[in-house]
Amino acid sequence: MWWTRLRALIVKELLAVLRDPKGRAILIGPPLIQLLVFSYAATLEVRNVDVMILNRDSGHWGQELVERIDGSPTFRKIEIAVNPQQVREAIDGQDVIAAVEIGPDFSRGIEAGTPVDLQIILDGRRSNASQIVSGYLTQIAGGLAADTPAGKRSAARSISAIARNWFNPNLTYQWFMVPNLIASIALLIGLVVTALSIARERELGTFDQLMVSPLRVHEILIGKLLPPMMIGLFHITLYILAAIFIFGLPLRGSLLLLYGSGIFYLASVVGIGLFISALSMTQQQAILGAFLFMVPAMLLSGFATPIENMPDWLQPVTLVNPLRYFLIIVKGVFLKDIGLAEVVRQTIPLCLIAAVTLSAAAWLFRRRLE
């Protein structure tokens, strides 16, 4: 009889989410839109930026540098300044992100074979973008230096480095972003749907009816656990299909490993959601609690910034973040064909997080019944 009772609760939970046409649209439409929009918008690349050049050199090499910067696809518009005051005003007003000042002895020094300086002024208010633009400009200046007479003479004696980009040869940014979004949006959907489940019962007045039903506490928790996991697996499948057929990501690893770890990932997410839902008295509190966890989880997952770059006291906090481990699995399965041992190593923490959060949710749920 326990399976009959559990199946009835699972069907009730699925109908509560899927019966409303607007609810179905919210579960399918916005996640797909987020995947499509964020895959192109959420990028750390710097493109289509404006740069100003103050060329005080009348020789060939100064003009050559200007033409190379102008020909770079990274920069949208190149403005020519006539005095340093114009450069200051452009940087202060954020009209350009960087300015290049070419000294009056630039070409003369290159022809004489002596070192020359190139001044790059950056807008420090946009620190990350400025560093990337500085790298672009330095690379262009380095290419020019290699083509100078002194650069050609020293080329035979220098060591050349040839870069090979493993797992993403063309450095396509969607290959990095889409696997991150698969895990992140699954976290968003699973957490919100689960956090609202018990809080919705309280607001609608059906929580007391659920308590007097023949269902036991563990059966109620399992009935609340499985429907969000089913919805989460549906979304993961949808995102995998979009990643392969829309964004052209290579699937080098095993789908079986991805789905196997995905089940434990969703279990840990749903466990956190059930704990938040058991704490909340209203749906508004549940939504706020879900976002209170979700935003730090995104920032501390290694999604945007490497965990190794975080302060030493903050890195241990990321160990309780399920998104951290599933990001490694998703990117590894898609791009690297990681093996079973690595997937298991990243899945074990997910099992521990799921066990702790589900146990805490069960304890809190029983305490609320007393």
C-alpha beads as a LAMMPS data file, in Angstrom:
LAMMPS data file: protein, C-alpha beads

370 atoms
369 bonds

1 atom types
1 bond types

-500.0 500.0 xlo xhi
-500.0 500.0 ylo yhi
-500.0 500.0 zlo zhi

Masses

1 110.0

Atoms # bond

1 1 1 0.000 0.000 0.000
2 1 1 2.927 2.390 0.540
3 1 1 3.578 2.601 -3.203
4 1 1 -0.071 3.491 -3.876
5 1 1 0.038 6.304 -1.336
6 1 1 3.400 7.552 -2.631
7 1 1 2.270 7.468 -6.258
8 1 1 -0.834 9.473 -5.406
9 1 1 1.286 12.156 -3.732
10 1 1 3.715 12.281 -6.667
11 1 1 0.825 12.676 -9.121
12 1 1 -0.649 15.418 -6.933
13 1 1 2.642 17.302 -6.839
14 1 1 3.101 17.061 -10.605
15 1 1 -0.467 18.215 -11.228
16 1 1 -0.007 21.149 -8.844
17 1 1 2.940 22.314 -10.949
18 1 1 1.823 21.325 -14.452
19 1 1 -1.959 21.772 -14.394
20 1 1 -1.769 25.552 -14.671
21 1 1 -0.959 26.606 -18.285
22 1 1 0.971 29.616 -16.999
23 1 1 2.942 27.363 -14.670
24 1 1 3.862 25.076 -17.561
25 1 1 4.935 28.068 -19.641
26 1 1 7.093 29.385 -16.796
27 1 1 8.810 26.024 -16.376
28 1 1 9.663 25.650 -20.069
29 1 1 9.810 29.115 -21.667
30 1 1 12.010 31.233 -19.359
31 1 1 14.700 28.546 -18.820
32 1 1 15.117 28.147 -22.575
33 1 1 15.211 31.907 -23.058
34 1 1 17.795 32.195 -20.285
35 1 1 19.921 29.514 -21.911
36 1 1 19.790 31.235 -25.312
37 1 1 20.307 34.769 -23.994
38 1 1 22.943 34.073 -21.354
39 1 1 24.971 31.918 -23.735
40 1 1 25.665 35.021 -25.814
41 1 1 25.286 37.815 -23.252
42 1 1 27.061 36.314 -20.222
43 1 1 30.566 36.485 -21.595
44 1 1 33.859 37.609 -20.130
45 1 1 35.197 38.464 -23.570
46 1 1 35.789 42.129 -24.377
47 1 1 34.668 43.159 -27.837
48 1 1 33.320 46.229 -29.606
49 1 1 35.115 48.684 -27.337
50 1 1 36.329 52.164 -28.256
51 1 1 39.973 53.213 -28.042
52 1 1 41.636 56.606 -28.424
53 1 1 45.098 57.120 -29.934
54 1 1 47.349 60.130 -29.451
55 1 1 50.001 59.774 -32.156
56 1 1 52.782 62.289 -31.616
57 1 1 55.065 60.459 -34.014
58 1 1 55.233 61.470 -37.683
59 1 1 57.168 58.422 -38.850
60 1 1 56.221 55.157 -40.512
61 1 1 56.123 52.915 -37.447
62 1 1 53.747 55.170 -35.513
63 1 1 51.273 55.114 -38.396
64 1 1 51.758 51.361 -38.763
65 1 1 50.779 50.835 -35.120
66 1 1 47.667 52.977 -35.581
67 1 1 46.614 50.932 -38.616
68 1 1 47.138 47.639 -36.793
69 1 1 45.017 48.754 -33.856
70 1 1 42.364 50.049 -36.258
71 1 1 42.360 46.715 -38.100
72 1 1 41.804 44.642 -34.974
73 1 1 38.282 43.110 -34.779
74 1 1 38.266 43.698 -31.018
75 1 1 37.897 47.469 -31.285
76 1 1 34.752 49.087 -32.605
77 1 1 35.930 52.650 -33.119
78 1 1 39.337 54.312 -33.025
79 1 1 39.323 57.990 -32.071
80 1 1 42.321 60.177 -32.835
81 1 1 43.280 62.713 -30.158
82 1 1 45.235 65.896 -30.818
83 1 1 46.366 66.644 -27.251
84 1 1 46.620 64.939 -23.826
85 1 1 43.664 66.938 -22.491
86 1 1 41.389 65.263 -25.007
87 1 1 42.619 61.865 -23.798
88 1 1 41.871 62.799 -20.177
89 1 1 38.347 63.953 -21.031
90 1 1 37.605 60.765 -23.005
91 1 1 38.755 58.511 -20.143
92 1 1 36.947 60.606 -17.509
93 1 1 33.693 60.527 -19.474
94 1 1 34.028 56.774 -20.201
95 1 1 33.884 57.482 -23.921
96 1 1 36.779 55.054 -24.410
97 1 1 38.130 52.253 -22.261
98 1 1 41.778 52.836 -23.174
99 1 1 44.050 55.372 -24.802
100 1 1 47.380 54.768 -26.528
101 1 1 49.996 57.517 -26.593
102 1 1 52.780 57.163 -29.165
103 1 1 55.821 59.292 -28.338
104 1 1 57.494 61.655 -30.842
105 1 1 60.647 59.492 -31.046
106 1 1 58.815 56.214 -31.628
107 1 1 59.829 55.609 -35.259
108 1 1 63.301 57.100 -34.811
109 1 1 64.053 54.769 -31.920
110 1 1 62.837 51.719 -33.836
111 1 1 65.021 52.567 -36.854
112 1 1 68.000 53.116 -34.552
113 1 1 67.409 49.748 -32.872
114 1 1 66.972 51.249 -29.403
115 1 1 64.139 50.359 -26.980
116 1 1 61.057 52.589 -27.239
117 1 1 58.169 53.045 -24.802
118 1 1 54.455 52.980 -25.562
119 1 1 52.047 54.448 -23.028
120 1 1 48.654 52.769 -22.554
121 1 1 46.144 54.595 -20.337
122 1 1 43.324 52.383 -19.037
123 1 1 40.006 53.080 -17.332
124 1 1 40.556 51.446 -13.939
125 1 1 36.865 51.637 -13.066
126 1 1 36.341 48.691 -15.405
127 1 1 39.278 46.722 -14.094
128 1 1 38.617 43.325 -15.681
129 1 1 37.831 44.726 -19.129
130 1 1 40.797 47.087 -18.920
131 1 1 43.197 44.238 -18.221
132 1 1 41.882 42.300 -21.189
133 1 1 42.121 45.339 -23.481
134 1 1 45.649 45.947 -22.226
135 1 1 46.513 42.396 -23.214
136 1 1 45.100 42.948 -26.701
137 1 1 47.053 46.179 -27.183
138 1 1 50.243 44.631 -25.810
139 1 1 49.860 41.736 -28.226
140 1 1 49.469 44.135 -31.165
141 1 1 52.530 46.100 -30.045
142 1 1 54.457 42.834 -29.678
143 1 1 53.557 41.845 -33.229
144 1 1 54.788 45.208 -34.467
145 1 1 58.029 44.816 -32.514
146 1 1 58.650 41.439 -34.174
147 1 1 58.343 43.054 -37.622
148 1 1 60.843 45.841 -36.941
149 1 1 64.420 45.468 -38.206
150 1 1 65.715 44.833 -34.695
151 1 1 62.927 42.336 -34.097
152 1 1 63.738 40.405 -37.249
153 1 1 67.427 40.263 -36.352
154 1 1 66.693 38.854 -32.905
155 1 1 64.004 36.448 -34.107
156 1 1 66.566 33.819 -35.044
157 1 1 68.040 33.870 -31.537
158 1 1 64.734 33.988 -29.644
159 1 1 62.515 31.158 -28.437
160 1 1 59.076 31.000 -30.032
161 1 1 56.093 29.561 -28.181
162 1 1 53.249 27.876 -30.035
163 1 1 49.946 27.689 -28.143
164 1 1 47.599 24.745 -28.464
165 1 1 44.178 25.006 -26.849
166 1 1 43.081 21.592 -25.677
167 1 1 39.369 20.721 -25.416
168 1 1 38.356 24.038 -27.071
169 1 1 40.705 24.629 -30.034
170 1 1 38.930 27.729 -31.367
171 1 1 38.299 29.234 -27.913
172 1 1 34.562 29.364 -28.621
173 1 1 33.088 31.002 -25.562
174 1 1 29.759 29.153 -25.810
175 1 1 31.645 25.901 -25.248
176 1 1 32.538 27.216 -21.807
177 1 1 29.304 29.051 -21.021
178 1 1 26.601 26.556 -22.070
179 1 1 27.739 23.673 -19.784
180 1 1 27.844 26.157 -16.898
181 1 1 24.297 27.266 -17.696
182 1 1 23.056 23.662 -17.841
183 1 1 24.044 23.178 -14.207
184 1 1 23.108 26.697 -13.042
185 1 1 19.610 26.861 -14.525
186 1 1 18.883 23.328 -13.276
187 1 1 19.831 24.614 -9.819
188 1 1 17.470 27.569 -10.218
189 1 1 14.477 25.519 -11.350
190 1 1 14.974 22.661 -8.891
191 1 1 15.484 24.978 -5.933
192 1 1 12.496 27.241 -6.617
193 1 1 10.042 24.438 -7.412
194 1 1 11.031 22.509 -4.278
195 1 1 11.138 25.517 -1.970
196 1 1 7.557 26.395 -2.885
197 1 1 6.110 22.919 -2.326
198 1 1 5.487 22.833 1.453
199 1 1 5.031 26.602 1.691
200 1 1 2.319 26.380 -0.961
201 1 1 0.557 23.670 1.050
202 1 1 0.508 25.956 4.092
203 1 1 -0.862 28.942 2.179
204 1 1 -3.572 26.918 0.419
205 1 1 -4.625 25.257 3.664
206 1 1 -3.954 21.723 2.406
207 1 1 -1.022 21.130 4.736
208 1 1 -3.287 19.938 7.573
209 1 1 -5.093 17.617 5.174
210 1 1 -1.747 16.168 4.179
211 1 1 -0.890 15.592 7.827
212 1 1 -4.071 13.614 8.572
213 1 1 -3.658 11.465 5.455
214 1 1 -2.336 7.883 5.741
215 1 1 1.038 9.111 4.444
216 1 1 3.977 8.850 6.799
217 1 1 6.590 11.548 7.212
218 1 1 9.230 9.839 5.082
219 1 1 6.651 9.130 2.383
220 1 1 5.684 12.807 2.294
221 1 1 9.328 13.800 1.931
222 1 1 9.900 11.270 -0.866
223 1 1 6.730 12.460 -2.578
224 1 1 8.005 16.024 -2.357
225 1 1 11.471 14.941 -3.529
226 1 1 10.755 13.000 -6.710
227 1 1 8.614 15.447 -8.763
228 1 1 11.194 18.286 -8.714
229 1 1 13.895 15.778 -9.632
230 1 1 11.785 14.597 -12.579
231 1 1 11.294 18.192 -13.692
232 1 1 15.013 18.857 -13.236
233 1 1 15.972 15.844 -15.364
234 1 1 13.577 17.063 -18.053
235 1 1 15.291 20.458 -18.074
236 1 1 18.760 18.917 -18.149
237 1 1 17.698 16.819 -21.153
238 1 1 16.316 19.922 -22.853
239 1 1 19.552 21.826 -22.251
240 1 1 21.720 18.963 -23.472
241 1 1 19.758 18.823 -26.740
242 1 1 20.055 22.594 -27.126
243 1 1 23.794 22.471 -26.405
244 1 1 24.379 19.828 -29.069
245 1 1 22.000 20.905 -31.834
246 1 1 21.848 24.693 -31.352
247 1 1 25.291 25.622 -30.037
248 1 1 27.206 22.747 -31.616
249 1 1 28.963 21.574 -28.457
250 1 1 30.807 18.271 -28.776
251 1 1 29.599 15.536 -26.446
252 1 1 32.841 13.640 -25.916
253 1 1 31.891 11.814 -22.718
254 1 1 29.212 9.435 -21.546
255 1 1 25.605 10.535 -21.181
256 1 1 25.108 7.734 -18.669
257 1 1 27.711 9.261 -16.364
258 1 1 26.176 12.707 -16.813
259 1 1 22.665 11.557 -15.958
260 1 1 23.875 9.352 -13.103
261 1 1 25.660 12.251 -11.429
262 1 1 22.775 14.561 -12.354
263 1 1 20.401 12.486 -10.204
264 1 1 22.573 12.980 -7.123
265 1 1 23.051 16.654 -7.994
266 1 1 19.298 17.190 -8.188
267 1 1 18.843 15.227 -4.953
268 1 1 21.223 17.597 -3.167
269 1 1 19.497 20.643 -4.676
270 1 1 16.041 19.336 -3.789
271 1 1 17.250 18.561 -0.263
272 1 1 18.279 22.190 0.164
273 1 1 14.957 23.298 -1.306
274 1 1 12.971 21.088 1.065
275 1 1 14.925 22.425 4.023
276 1 1 14.120 26.014 2.938
277 1 1 10.496 25.081 2.347
278 1 1 10.174 23.456 5.792
279 1 1 11.552 26.637 7.365
280 1 1 9.223 28.949 5.445
281 1 1 5.650 29.760 6.393
282 1 1 4.718 31.517 3.144
283 1 1 5.674 31.229 -0.516
284 1 1 7.278 34.661 -0.365
285 1 1 9.611 33.494 2.391
286 1 1 10.401 30.366 0.366
287 1 1 11.332 32.382 -2.739
288 1 1 13.501 34.743 -0.716
289 1 1 15.185 31.798 0.990
290 1 1 15.854 30.124 -2.355
291 1 1 17.483 33.254 -3.770
292 1 1 19.406 33.765 -0.541
293 1 1 21.108 30.448 -1.199
294 1 1 21.234 30.589 -4.990
295 1 1 23.179 33.839 -5.454
296 1 1 26.127 32.825 -3.212
297 1 1 26.024 29.346 -4.758
298 1 1 26.498 30.882 -8.224
299 1 1 29.332 33.145 -7.089
300 1 1 31.138 30.427 -5.118
301 1 1 30.845 27.660 -7.716
302 1 1 33.721 28.623 -9.996
303 1 1 31.251 29.675 -12.682
304 1 1 32.576 33.194 -13.250
305 1 1 35.825 33.203 -11.259
306 1 1 38.133 30.291 -10.359
307 1 1 37.809 29.001 -6.820
308 1 1 41.610 29.118 -6.527
309 1 1 41.467 32.926 -6.879
310 1 1 39.201 33.285 -3.838
311 1 1 40.627 34.059 -0.373
312 1 1 41.879 31.068 1.590
313 1 1 39.243 31.519 4.307
314 1 1 36.448 31.510 1.697
315 1 1 37.477 28.450 -0.301
316 1 1 36.314 25.901 2.351
317 1 1 32.796 27.410 2.109
318 1 1 32.579 26.225 -1.502
319 1 1 32.871 22.601 -0.356
320 1 1 29.176 22.579 0.639
321 1 1 28.061 23.997 -2.715
322 1 1 26.630 21.255 -4.990
323 1 1 26.971 23.458 -8.065
324 1 1 30.755 23.406 -7.688
325 1 1 30.958 19.655 -8.271
326 1 1 28.362 19.331 -11.008
327 1 1 30.011 22.097 -13.044
328 1 1 33.179 19.997 -13.180
329 1 1 31.179 16.958 -14.277
330 1 1 29.176 18.732 -16.995
331 1 1 32.179 20.498 -18.540
332 1 1 34.255 17.333 -18.225
333 1 1 31.678 15.116 -19.929
334 1 1 31.070 17.569 -22.757
335 1 1 34.615 18.718 -23.489
336 1 1 37.105 16.295 -21.914
337 1 1 35.515 12.814 -21.842
338 1 1 36.332 12.383 -18.169
339 1 1 36.281 8.850 -16.868
340 1 1 34.212 7.048 -14.272
341 1 1 36.745 7.596 -11.480
342 1 1 36.626 11.393 -11.791
343 1 1 32.817 11.437 -12.019
344 1 1 32.571 9.286 -8.879
345 1 1 35.058 11.536 -7.079
346 1 1 32.887 14.569 -7.809
347 1 1 29.618 12.728 -7.109
348 1 1 30.544 11.554 -3.601
349 1 1 30.316 15.112 -2.157
350 1 1 26.920 15.453 -3.867
351 1 1 25.743 12.293 -2.094
352 1 1 26.944 13.647 1.238
353 1 1 25.245 17.014 0.690
354 1 1 22.015 15.252 -0.318
355 1 1 22.124 12.998 2.750
356 1 1 22.717 15.894 5.146
357 1 1 20.145 18.255 3.651
358 1 1 17.432 15.626 3.305
359 1 1 18.025 14.456 6.876
360 1 1 17.877 18.045 8.112
361 1 1 14.664 18.635 6.158
362 1 1 13.122 15.451 7.611
363 1 1 14.120 16.469 11.145
364 1 1 12.700 19.947 10.716
365 1 1 9.546 18.555 9.162
366 1 1 8.955 16.218 12.091
367 1 1 9.657 19.054 14.528
368 1 1 7.014 21.195 12.855
369 1 1 4.521 18.340 13.300
370 1 1 5.048 18.178 17.060

Bonds

1 1 1 2
2 1 2 3
3 1 3 4
4 1 4 5
5 1 5 6
6 1 6 7
7 1 7 8
8 1 8 9
9 1 9 10
10 1 10 11
11 1 11 12
12 1 12 13
13 1 13 14
14 1 14 15
15 1 15 16
16 1 16 17
17 1 17 18
18 1 18 19
19 1 19 20
20 1 20 21
21 1 21 22
22 1 22 23
23 1 23 24
24 1 24 25
25 1 25 26
26 1 26 27
27 1 27 28
28 1 28 29
29 1 29 30
30 1 30 31
31 1 31 32
32 1 32 33
33 1 33 34
34 1 34 35
35 1 35 36
36 1 36 37
37 1 37 38
38 1 38 39
39 1 39 40
40 1 40 41
41 1 41 42
42 1 42 43
43 1 43 44
44 1 44 45
45 1 45 46
46 1 46 47
47 1 47 48
48 1 48 49
49 1 49 50
50 1 50 51
51 1 51 52
52 1 52 53
53 1 53 54
54 1 54 55
55 1 55 56
56 1 56 57
57 1 57 58
58 1 58 59
59 1 59 60
60 1 60 61
61 1 61 62
62 1 62 63
63 1 63 64
64 1 64 65
65 1 65 66
66 1 66 67
67 1 67 68
68 1 68 69
69 1 69 70
70 1 70 71
71 1 71 72
72 1 72 73
73 1 73 74
74 1 74 75
75 1 75 76
76 1 76 77
77 1 77 78
78 1 78 79
79 1 79 80
80 1 80 81
81 1 81 82
82 1 82 83
83 1 83 84
84 1 84 85
85 1 85 86
86 1 86 87
87 1 87 88
88 1 88 89
89 1 89 90
90 1 90 91
91 1 91 92
92 1 92 93
93 1 93 94
94 1 94 95
95 1 95 96
96 1 96 97
97 1 97 98
98 1 98 99
99 1 99 100
100 1 100 101
101 1 101 102
102 1 102 103
103 1 103 104
104 1 104 105
105 1 105 106
106 1 106 107
107 1 107 108
108 1 108 109
109 1 109 110
110 1 110 111
111 1 111 112
112 1 112 113
113 1 113 114
114 1 114 115
115 1 115 116
116 1 116 117
117 1 117 118
118 1 118 119
119 1 119 120
120 1 120 121
121 1 121 122
122 1 122 123
123 1 123 124
124 1 124 125
125 1 125 126
126 1 126 127
127 1 127 128
128 1 128 129
129 1 129 130
130 1 130 131
131 1 131 132
132 1 132 133
133 1 133 134
134 1 134 135
135 1 135 136
136 1 136 137
137 1 137 138
138 1 138 139
139 1 139 140
140 1 140 141
141 1 141 142
142 1 142 143
143 1 143 144
144 1 144 145
145 1 145 146
146 1 146 147
147 1 147 148
148 1 148 149
149 1 149 150
150 1 150 151
151 1 151 152
152 1 152 153
153 1 153 154
154 1 154 155
155 1 155 156
156 1 156 157
157 1 157 158
158 1 158 159
159 1 159 160
160 1 160 161
161 1 161 162
162 1 162 163
163 1 163 164
164 1 164 165
165 1 165 166
166 1 166 167
167 1 167 168
168 1 168 169
169 1 169 170
170 1 170 171
171 1 171 172
172 1 172 173
173 1 173 174
174 1 174 175
175 1 175 176
176 1 176 177
177 1 177 178
178 1 178 179
179 1 179 180
180 1 180 181
181 1 181 182
182 1 182 183
183 1 183 184
184 1 184 185
185 1 185 186
186 1 186 187
187 1 187 188
188 1 188 189
189 1 189 190
190 1 190 191
191 1 191 192
192 1 192 193
193 1 193 194
194 1 194 195
195 1 195 196
196 1 196 197
197 1 197 198
198 1 198 199
199 1 199 200
200 1 200 201
201 1 201 202
202 1 202 203
203 1 203 204
204 1 204 205
205 1 205 206
206 1 206 207
207 1 207 208
208 1 208 209
209 1 209 210
210 1 210 211
211 1 211 212
212 1 212 213
213 1 213 214
214 1 214 215
215 1 215 216
216 1 216 217
217 1 217 218
218 1 218 219
219 1 219 220
220 1 220 221
221 1 221 222
222 1 222 223
223 1 223 224
224 1 224 225
225 1 225 226
226 1 226 227
227 1 227 228
228 1 228 229
229 1 229 230
230 1 230 231
231 1 231 232
232 1 232 233
233 1 233 234
234 1 234 235
235 1 235 236
236 1 236 237
237 1 237 238
238 1 238 239
239 1 239 240
240 1 240 241
241 1 241 242
242 1 242 243
243 1 243 244
244 1 244 245
245 1 245 246
246 1 246 247
247 1 247 248
248 1 248 249
249 1 249 250
250 1 250 251
251 1 251 252
252 1 252 253
253 1 253 254
254 1 254 255
255 1 255 256
256 1 256 257
257 1 257 258
258 1 258 259
259 1 259 260
260 1 260 261
261 1 261 262
262 1 262 263
263 1 263 264
264 1 264 265
265 1 265 266
266 1 266 267
267 1 267 268
268 1 268 269
269 1 269 270
270 1 270 271
271 1 271 272
272 1 272 273
273 1 273 274
274 1 274 275
275 1 275 276
276 1 276 277
277 1 277 278
278 1 278 279
279 1 279 280
280 1 280 281
281 1 281 282
282 1 282 283
283 1 283 284
284 1 284 285
285 1 285 286
286 1 286 287
287 1 287 288
288 1 288 289
289 1 289 290
290 1 290 291
291 1 291 292
292 1 292 293
293 1 293 294
294 1 294 295
295 1 295 296
296 1 296 297
297 1 297 298
298 1 298 299
299 1 299 300
300 1 300 301
301 1 301 302
302 1 302 303
303 1 303 304
304 1 304 305
305 1 305 306
306 1 306 307
307 1 307 308
308 1 308 309
309 1 309 310
310 1 310 311
311 1 311 312
312 1 312 313
313 1 313 314
314 1 314 315
315 1 315 316
316 1 316 317
317 1 317 318
318 1 318 319
319 1 319 320
320 1 320 321
321 1 321 322
322 1 322 323
323 1 323 324
324 1 324 325
325 1 325 326
326 1 326 327
327 1 327 328
328 1 328 329
329 1 329 330
330 1 330 331
331 1 331 332
332 1 332 333
333 1 333 334
334 1 334 335
335 1 335 336
336 1 336 337
337 1 337 338
338 1 338 339
339 1 339 340
340 1 340 341
341 1 341 342
342 1 342 343
343 1 343 344
344 1 344 345
345 1 345 346
346 1 346 347
347 1 347 348
348 1 348 349
349 1 349 350
350 1 350 351
351 1 351 352
352 1 352 353
353 1 353 354
354 1 354 355
355 1 355 356
356 1 356 357
357 1 357 358
358 1 358 359
359 1 359 360
360 1 360 361
361 1 361 362
362 1 362 363
363 1 363 364
364 1 364 365
365 1 365 366
366 1 366 367
367 1 367 368
368 1 368 369
369 1 369 370
